[in-house]
């Protein structure tokens, strides 16, 4: 499992800056602009099925990036500021409404699909707003974040703890809306169009790479968990599959067409 680290976020997941009435449309103090660079970076991160971890925004959020469409890019966790005594920030849509397809299990009112002030597509999963009155130094939405990578389940869990939380209370002491968990494969949210053969390796935890033969695009390169893996693809073009113990240096299948349902695909055994 991999993660991409950067100083700041690839979107403007903040509406209000500094004081409760100071609304900013487009935050250029982020890596959400220019869009061309942002999208290029996210496409590279997506190839590794990696989440994006960052800070610098004074507001803790979990979003899923949209590149061409909502939810087709990687997840991102912006951790809270450890100390946030001067500059508060808030996620608060101007219309006071949830976005399309809100997160059903969330206790937060403003989740779902939004477009930030820079025109980037994002899906808000969780945010940690401070109260409007920030005079209480123990209630300014500062704290710390933890990202837990579970190799066995191939999942990532984001925790977000207030600075003065009593961690012995367990998850209920986290900010509302946390923890957030998603599968590693969710970092590539493109629509699945077809399936390639199920691969069974003689040794576990191999690196697998899938390439679109028509466009030469590397769709993703990941280390699988266990001995079996069935690649998903996003077109009905022919694809190439490579694998290896530490890098994809061996061609397993030079050319194969996908099928529409996973159960229709062949099964292939690979001896290493």
C-alpha positions as CSV (number, residue, x, y, z in Angstrom):
1,X,0.0,0.0,0.0
2,X,1.2,3.5,-0.9
3,X,0.4,7.1,0.0
4,X,1.2,10.4,-1.6
5,X,2.3,13.2,0.7
6,X,2.3,16.9,0.1
7,X,2.3,20.1,2.1
8,X,-1.1,21.2,1.1
9,X,-4.4,20.1,-0.5
10,X,-5.2,19.7,-4.2
11,X,-8.5,21.5,-3.8
12,X,-10.1,24.4,-2.0
13,X,-12.1,22.5,0.6
14,X,-12.7,25.6,2.7
15,X,-15.4,28.4,2.4
16,X,-14.7,30.8,5.2
17,X,-11.3,32.0,6.2
18,X,-10.2,33.9,9.3
19,X,-13.5,35.1,10.7
20,X,-17.0,33.6,10.4
21,X,-18.1,36.2,7.8
22,X,-15.0,36.2,5.6
23,X,-16.0,34.0,2.7
24,X,-13.4,33.4,0.0
25,X,-14.4,32.0,-3.4
26,X,-11.1,30.7,-4.7
27,X,-8.2,29.8,-2.4
28,X,-5.0,30.1,-4.3
29,X,-3.1,29.1,-1.2
30,X,-3.7,25.4,-2.2
31,X,-2.6,23.1,-5.0
32,X,-6.0,23.2,-6.5
33,X,-4.8,25.5,-9.2
34,X,-3.9,25.4,-12.1
35,X,-6.3,22.6,-12.9
36,X,-4.0,21.1,-15.5
37,X,-1.3,20.4,-13.0
38,X,-3.7,19.3,-10.3
39,X,-5.4,16.8,-12.7
40,X,-2.0,15.5,-13.9
41,X,-0.8,14.9,-10.3
42,X,-4.1,13.1,-9.3
43,X,-3.9,10.8,-12.3
44,X,-0.4,9.7,-11.3
45,X,-1.5,9.2,-7.7
46,X,-4.5,7.2,-8.9
47,X,-2.3,4.8,-10.8
48,X,-0.9,3.6,-7.4
49,X,-4.3,3.4,-5.8
50,X,-2.8,5.7,-3.2
51,X,-4.6,8.2,-0.9
52,X,-3.2,11.7,-0.6
53,X,-2.2,13.0,2.9
54,X,-1.5,16.6,3.5
55,X,-1.9,19.5,6.0
56,X,-1.6,23.3,5.8
57,X,-5.3,24.2,5.4
58,X,-6.2,24.9,9.1
59,X,-9.3,22.7,8.6
60,X,-9.4,18.9,8.7
61,X,-11.3,17.3,5.9
62,X,-11.6,14.0,4.0
63,X,-12.5,14.4,0.4
64,X,-12.5,12.2,-2.7
65,X,-11.1,14.0,-5.7
66,X,-12.9,14.2,-9.0
67,X,-10.7,14.5,-12.1
68,X,-13.0,14.1,-15.1
69,X,-16.1,13.1,-13.0
70,X,-17.0,13.1,-9.4
71,X,-15.4,10.3,-7.3
72,X,-13.1,9.1,-10.1
73,X,-9.9,10.1,-8.3
74,X,-8.1,9.3,-5.0
75,X,-9.2,10.1,-1.5
76,X,-7.4,12.8,0.5
77,X,-7.1,13.5,4.2
78,X,-6.1,17.0,5.3
79,X,-5.0,16.8,8.9
80,X,-6.0,19.5,11.4
81,X,-3.6,22.1,12.6
82,X,-2.0,21.0,15.9
83,X,-2.5,24.5,17.3
84,X,-5.1,26.7,15.6
85,X,-5.1,29.8,17.8
86,X,-5.1,32.5,15.2
87,X,-6.7,31.6,11.9
88,X,-10.0,29.7,11.8
89,X,-11.5,28.1,8.7
90,X,-14.9,26.6,8.0
91,X,-16.6,24.4,5.4
92,X,-20.0,26.0,5.0
93,X,-21.7,26.0,1.6
94,X,-23.4,29.3,0.8
95,X,-26.7,27.7,0.2
96,X,-26.6,25.7,3.5
97,X,-27.4,22.5,1.5
98,X,-25.8,19.1,1.2
99,X,-24.2,18.3,-2.1
100,X,-25.5,15.7,-4.5
101,X,-25.2,12.1,-3.2
102,X,-24.5,13.0,0.4
103,X,-22.7,10.5,2.7
104,X,-25.7,8.7,4.2
105,X,-24.1,7.6,7.4
106,X,-22.5,10.9,8.3
107,X,-23.8,13.1,11.1
108,X,-22.5,16.2,9.3
109,X,-25.0,18.3,7.2
110,X,-22.8,19.3,4.3
111,X,-21.4,16.2,2.6
112,X,-21.6,15.0,-0.9
113,X,-20.5,16.2,-4.4
114,X,-19.4,19.9,-4.7
115,X,-17.4,22.1,-7.0
116,X,-14.8,24.2,-5.2
117,X,-14.1,27.9,-6.1
118,X,-11.4,26.8,-8.5
119,X,-13.8,24.6,-10.5
120,X,-12.5,21.3,-9.1
121,X,-14.9,18.4,-8.4
122,X,-14.7,17.1,-4.9
123,X,-16.8,14.8,-2.7
124,X,-16.9,15.9,0.9
125,X,-16.9,13.0,3.4
126,X,-16.0,14.7,6.6
127,X,-14.9,18.1,8.0
128,X,-14.0,19.5,11.4
129,X,-15.4,23.0,11.7
130,X,-14.7,25.1,14.8
131,X,-17.6,26.9,16.5
132,X,-18.3,30.5,15.3
133,X,-17.1,31.8,18.7
134,X,-13.5,30.6,18.9
135,X,-12.7,32.2,22.2
136,X,-12.5,28.9,24.0
137,X,-8.9,27.8,23.4
138,X,-9.9,24.2,23.9
139,X,-12.5,24.3,21.1
140,X,-10.8,25.6,18.0
141,X,-10.9,22.5,15.8
142,X,-7.2,21.9,16.2
143,X,-5.8,18.5,16.9
144,X,-4.1,15.7,15.1
145,X,-4.8,13.1,12.4
146,X,-3.9,9.5,12.1
147,X,-4.0,7.4,8.9
148,X,-4.1,3.6,9.6
149,X,-3.2,1.3,6.7
150,X,-4.5,-2.2,7.1
151,X,-2.6,-4.5,4.7
152,X,-4.7,-7.5,5.4
153,X,-8.0,-5.8,4.4
154,X,-6.4,-3.4,1.9
155,X,-8.2,-0.5,3.6
156,X,-7.3,2.9,5.0
157,X,-8.9,4.5,8.1
158,X,-8.5,8.2,8.9
159,X,-8.9,9.4,12.5
160,X,-9.2,13.0,13.5
161,X,-8.8,13.9,17.2
162,X,-9.4,17.2,18.9
163,X,-6.3,18.6,20.6
164,X,-7.7,18.2,24.1
165,X,-9.6,14.9,23.4
166,X,-9.6,12.1,26.0
167,X,-8.5,9.3,23.7
168,X,-9.5,6.7,26.3
169,X,-13.1,7.4,25.3
170,X,-12.5,5.8,21.9
171,X,-14.0,6.9,18.6
172,X,-16.7,9.0,20.2
173,X,-14.0,11.5,21.2
174,X,-13.0,12.1,17.6
175,X,-14.5,15.0,15.6
176,X,-18.0,14.2,14.4
177,X,-17.9,12.3,11.1
178,X,-14.7,10.4,11.9
179,X,-13.3,7.8,11.6
180,X,-13.6,7.4,7.8
181,X,-12.6,4.1,6.2
182,X,-12.3,3.2,2.5
183,X,-10.7,0.4,0.4
184,X,-7.4,0.9,-1.3
185,X,-9.1,0.2,-4.6
186,X,-11.6,3.1,-4.0
187,X,-8.7,5.5,-4.8
188,X,-9.4,4.7,-8.4
189,X,-13.1,5.5,-8.8
190,X,-13.4,5.3,-12.6
191,X,-16.4,3.4,-13.9
192,X,-15.6,-0.3,-14.3
193,X,-16.5,-1.4,-17.8
194,X,-14.8,-4.8,-18.0
195,X,-12.8,-7.5,-16.3
196,X,-9.6,-9.3,-17.2
197,X,-8.8,-12.9,-16.3
198,X,-8.4,-13.8,-12.7
199,X,-4.8,-14.3,-11.9
200,X,-3.5,-16.9,-9.5
201,X,0.2,-16.7,-8.6
202,X,2.3,-19.4,-7.0
203,X,3.7,-16.8,-4.6
204,X,1.7,-14.2,-2.7
205,X,1.7,-10.4,-2.8
206,X,3.0,-9.8,-6.3
207,X,3.1,-6.4,-8.1
208,X,0.6,-6.3,-10.9
209,X,0.5,-3.6,-13.7
210,X,-2.4,-3.2,-16.2
211,X,-1.8,-1.3,-19.4
212,X,-4.3,-0.3,-22.1
213,X,-2.9,-1.6,-25.4
214,X,-4.7,1.0,-27.5
215,X,-3.6,4.1,-25.6
216,X,-0.4,2.7,-23.9
217,X,-1.7,4.2,-20.7
218,X,-0.7,2.4,-17.5
219,X,-4.0,2.1,-15.7
220,X,-2.6,1.1,-12.3
221,X,0.4,-0.6,-10.7
222,X,-0.3,-2.2,-7.3
223,X,0.9,-4.9,-4.9
224,X,-1.9,-7.4,-4.5
225,X,-2.8,-9.1,-1.2
226,X,-2.5,-12.9,-1.4
227,X,-2.2,-15.0,-4.5
228,X,-5.3,-14.1,-6.5
229,X,-6.3,-10.9,-8.3
230,X,-8.8,-10.0,-11.0
231,X,-8.0,-6.7,-12.8
232,X,-10.8,-4.3,-13.5
233,X,-10.6,-2.0,-16.5
234,X,-12.3,1.0,-17.8
235,X,-12.8,0.3,-21.5
236,X,-13.3,-2.8,-23.8
237,X,-9.9,-2.2,-25.4
238,X,-7.2,-4.9,-25.4
239,X,-5.0,-4.8,-22.3
240,X,-1.6,-6.1,-21.3
241,X,-0.8,-7.4,-17.8
242,X,2.6,-7.4,-16.2
243,X,3.8,-8.7,-12.8
244,X,6.8,-9.2,-10.6
245,X,8.0,-9.6,-7.1
246,X,9.2,-6.0,-6.7
247,X,8.3,-4.4,-10.0
248,X,6.2,-5.4,-13.0
249,X,9.0,-6.7,-15.2
250,X,7.4,-9.9,-16.6
251,X,4.6,-9.9,-19.2
252,X,1.9,-12.3,-17.9
253,X,-0.6,-11.7,-20.7
254,X,0.6,-9.6,-23.7
255,X,-2.9,-9.0,-25.0
256,X,-6.4,-9.8,-23.7
257,X,-9.9,-8.4,-24.2
258,X,-12.0,-7.8,-21.2
259,X,-15.4,-9.3,-20.5
260,X,-18.4,-7.5,-19.1
261,X,-18.8,-9.5,-15.9
262,X,-16.1,-10.9,-13.7
263,X,-17.5,-14.4,-13.6
264,X,-17.2,-14.7,-17.4
265,X,-13.5,-14.2,-17.4
266,X,-10.9,-17.0,-17.6
267,X,-8.7,-18.1,-14.8
268,X,-4.9,-18.1,-15.4
269,X,-2.2,-19.6,-13.1
270,X,1.2,-18.0,-13.0
271,X,4.2,-19.9,-11.7
272,X,7.0,-17.9,-10.3
